[in-house]
Amino acid sequence: MRKGKNFDTLLFERQDMEEAPLESVPTFPPPKRKINKKFIYLALVVLALLIFFAFKILGSTNESVDDKPKVLTPTVFPTETSIPSPSDSPTPTPTNTPTPKPTINPVDTQTGLDRSELSVTVQNGSGESGVASKGSDTLKNLGYNVVGTGNADNFEYANVSILVKSGKSEFLNLLKKDLGFTYTVGSTSANLSNGFSSDALVIIGK
């Protein structure tokens, strides 16, 4: 009987346990992980730096592409090469080199007379302009001392007339010979007036 009571007691207790409401067991939320704020700040800084450098690299790349000078290849067009003809060569312009005047020796080699010691006047006896000047140049080139030119008393002289003073008569033939190379000599005389302004008078006629 003791054993049965125990069984009944156990059974009753079991029933009481089954029927008794279970007391609510308090539940606790899972512990939250503490995140270090310094780590978050560091991550944000690193991220910001990465974004900054990424934009900078992209910007510099675009600028380098835009700033790169474009090489323009010129279009070569064929050109005709002109071959200069012989006539195209420039003709050298001759320079006028003054001819040096030869040294005049007024002394005649045959007679020994010095032409510069005879003063001569040349006159125009033909009426043509420049005749006396031309005759004067001819005598100067031979070494004579031409002291004047002018017109004769008339323009009817034929050929060349030569007059010298008696004191210079030795020059008459020499003067005739020298003028004979350029003119036709007509009359000659050694009776020129002593009052004339020069030792000899030469009249250039027609």
C-alpha positions as CSV (number, residue, x, y, z in Angstrom):
1,M,0.0,0.0,0.0
2,R,2.8,2.4,0.6
3,K,4.1,1.8,-2.9
4,G,0.7,2.5,-4.4
5,K,0.4,5.8,-2.5
6,N,3.6,6.9,-3.8
7,F,2.5,6.1,-7.3
8,D,-0.7,8.0,-6.8
9,T,1.1,10.8,-5.3
10,L,3.6,10.9,-8.2
11,L,0.8,10.8,-10.7
12,F,-1.0,13.6,-9.0
13,E,2.0,15.7,-8.9
14,R,2.6,15.0,-12.5
15,Q,-0.8,16.1,-13.3
16,D,-0.4,19.2,-11.3
17,M,2.8,19.9,-13.1
18,E,1.1,19.4,-16.5
19,E,-1.8,21.6,-15.6
20,A,0.2,24.3,-13.8
21,P,0.9,27.1,-16.2
22,L,4.5,27.6,-17.2
23,E,5.9,30.6,-15.8
24,S,7.2,33.0,-18.5
25,V,10.9,32.8,-18.8
26,P,12.3,36.3,-19.3
27,T,14.0,36.7,-22.7
28,F,17.0,39.0,-23.2
29,P,17.9,40.6,-26.6
30,P,21.1,39.4,-28.1
31,P,24.0,41.6,-27.0
32,K,24.7,44.3,-29.5
33,R,28.2,44.5,-31.0
34,K,29.9,47.7,-30.1
35,I,31.3,49.4,-33.2
36,N,34.3,51.5,-32.7
37,K,33.5,55.1,-33.8
38,K,37.2,55.7,-34.6
39,F,37.0,52.9,-37.2
40,I,34.0,54.5,-38.8
41,Y,35.6,57.9,-39.0
42,L,38.8,56.3,-40.5
43,A,36.8,54.4,-43.1
44,L,34.9,57.6,-44.1
45,V,38.2,59.5,-44.5
46,V,39.7,56.8,-46.6
47,L,36.6,56.6,-48.7
48,A,36.6,60.3,-49.2
49,L,40.3,60.3,-50.2
50,L,39.7,57.5,-52.6
51,I,36.9,59.4,-54.3
52,F,39.0,62.6,-54.4
53,F,42.0,61.0,-56.0
54,A,39.7,59.1,-58.4
55,F,38.2,62.4,-59.7
56,K,41.6,64.0,-59.8
57,I,43.1,61.2,-61.9
58,L,40.1,61.2,-64.3
59,G,40.3,65.0,-64.6
60,S,44.0,65.0,-65.3
61,T,43.6,62.3,-67.9
62,N,40.9,64.3,-69.7
63,E,43.1,67.4,-69.6
64,S,46.1,65.6,-71.0
65,V,44.0,64.2,-73.8
66,D,42.5,67.6,-74.6
67,D,45.9,69.4,-74.3
68,K,47.7,67.1,-76.5
69,P,48.6,69.0,-79.6
70,K,47.0,67.7,-82.7
71,V,49.5,67.1,-85.4
72,L,48.1,68.3,-88.7
73,T,49.6,66.5,-91.6
74,P,49.8,69.0,-94.5
75,T,48.4,67.9,-97.8
76,V,51.2,67.9,-100.4
77,F,50.1,69.1,-103.7
78,P,52.3,68.4,-106.7
79,T,53.9,71.6,-108.1
80,E,55.4,72.1,-111.5
81,T,59.1,72.8,-111.4
82,S,59.9,75.4,-113.9
83,I,63.2,74.8,-115.7
84,P,64.9,78.1,-116.4
85,S,65.6,78.6,-120.0
86,P,68.9,80.1,-121.1
87,S,67.1,83.4,-121.9
88,D,65.8,83.7,-118.4
89,S,69.3,84.1,-116.9
90,P,69.9,87.7,-116.0
91,T,72.1,89.6,-118.3
92,P,74.9,91.3,-116.3
93,T,74.6,95.0,-116.5
94,P,77.9,96.5,-117.9
95,T,79.4,99.0,-115.6
96,N,80.8,102.1,-117.1
97,T,84.4,102.2,-115.9
98,P,85.9,105.6,-116.7
99,T,88.8,105.2,-119.0
100,P,91.9,106.8,-117.5
101,K,93.2,109.6,-119.6
102,P,96.6,109.0,-120.9
103,T,99.4,111.2,-119.7
104,I,99.9,113.9,-122.3
105,N,103.5,114.6,-123.2
106,P,103.4,118.2,-124.7
107,V,106.9,117.9,-126.0
108,D,107.2,117.0,-129.7
109,T,109.8,114.2,-130.1
110,Q,110.9,115.4,-133.5
111,T,111.3,119.1,-133.0
112,G,111.7,119.2,-129.2
113,L,109.1,122.0,-129.0
114,D,107.0,122.1,-125.8
115,R,103.3,122.6,-126.9
116,S,102.4,123.9,-123.5
117,E,104.5,127.0,-124.1
118,L,102.3,128.2,-127.0
119,S,99.1,130.0,-125.9
120,V,96.3,129.4,-128.5
121,T,92.9,131.1,-129.1
122,V,90.3,129.0,-131.1
123,Q,87.5,130.8,-133.0
124,N,84.4,129.5,-134.8
125,G,84.5,130.6,-138.5
126,S,81.8,128.2,-139.8
127,G,78.7,129.3,-137.9
128,E,78.0,125.8,-136.6
129,S,77.4,125.5,-132.9
130,G,80.2,123.9,-130.8
131,V,82.9,124.1,-133.5
132,A,85.3,126.2,-131.4
133,S,84.8,124.1,-128.3
134,K,85.6,120.9,-130.3
135,G,88.7,122.5,-131.7
136,S,89.8,123.6,-128.3
137,D,89.4,120.1,-126.9
138,T,91.5,118.7,-129.7
139,L,94.4,121.1,-129.0
140,K,94.2,120.6,-125.3
141,N,94.5,116.8,-125.8
142,L,97.7,117.5,-127.7
143,G,99.1,119.6,-124.9
144,Y,98.6,123.1,-126.2
145,N,97.7,125.9,-123.8
146,V,94.3,127.0,-125.0
147,V,93.4,130.3,-123.4
148,G,90.1,131.2,-125.0
149,T,87.4,130.4,-127.6
150,G,84.9,132.6,-129.5
151,N,83.5,133.5,-132.9
152,A,85.5,134.7,-135.8
153,D,84.9,138.1,-137.6
154,N,82.7,136.1,-140.1
155,F,81.5,132.6,-140.8
156,E,82.8,132.3,-144.3
157,Y,86.1,130.6,-143.5
158,A,86.9,127.5,-145.5
159,N,88.8,124.8,-143.8
160,V,91.2,125.8,-140.9
161,S,93.3,129.0,-140.8
162,I,96.4,129.2,-138.6
163,L,98.1,132.4,-137.5
164,V,101.0,132.7,-135.1
165,K,103.1,135.6,-134.0
166,S,106.5,136.0,-135.5
167,G,108.2,135.3,-132.2
168,K,106.6,131.8,-132.2
169,S,106.9,131.0,-135.9
170,E,108.7,127.8,-135.1
171,F,105.4,126.4,-133.8
172,L,103.6,127.0,-137.1
173,N,104.5,123.8,-138.8
174,L,104.0,121.7,-135.6
175,L,100.5,123.3,-135.2
176,K,99.7,122.6,-138.8
177,K,100.8,119.0,-138.5
178,D,98.8,118.4,-135.3
179,L,95.6,119.9,-136.7
180,G,96.0,118.0,-139.9
181,F,95.1,114.7,-138.3
182,T,91.5,116.0,-137.6
183,Y,90.9,118.9,-139.9
184,T,91.8,120.1,-143.4
185,V,94.3,122.9,-142.9
186,G,94.0,125.8,-145.4
187,S,95.9,129.1,-145.0
188,T,98.8,129.5,-142.5
189,S,100.7,132.7,-141.5
190,A,103.3,133.8,-139.0
191,N,102.2,137.5,-139.1
192,L,99.7,137.5,-136.2
193,S,99.6,140.9,-134.6
194,N,101.8,141.2,-131.5
195,G,98.9,142.9,-129.8
196,F,96.8,139.8,-130.0
197,S,95.9,138.2,-126.7
198,S,97.6,134.8,-127.4
199,D,100.6,133.5,-129.4
200,A,98.5,131.8,-132.0
201,L,95.0,132.0,-133.5
202,V,93.2,129.0,-135.0
203,I,90.0,129.6,-136.9
204,I,87.8,126.5,-137.6
205,G,86.0,127.0,-141.0
206,K,83.5,124.9,-142.9
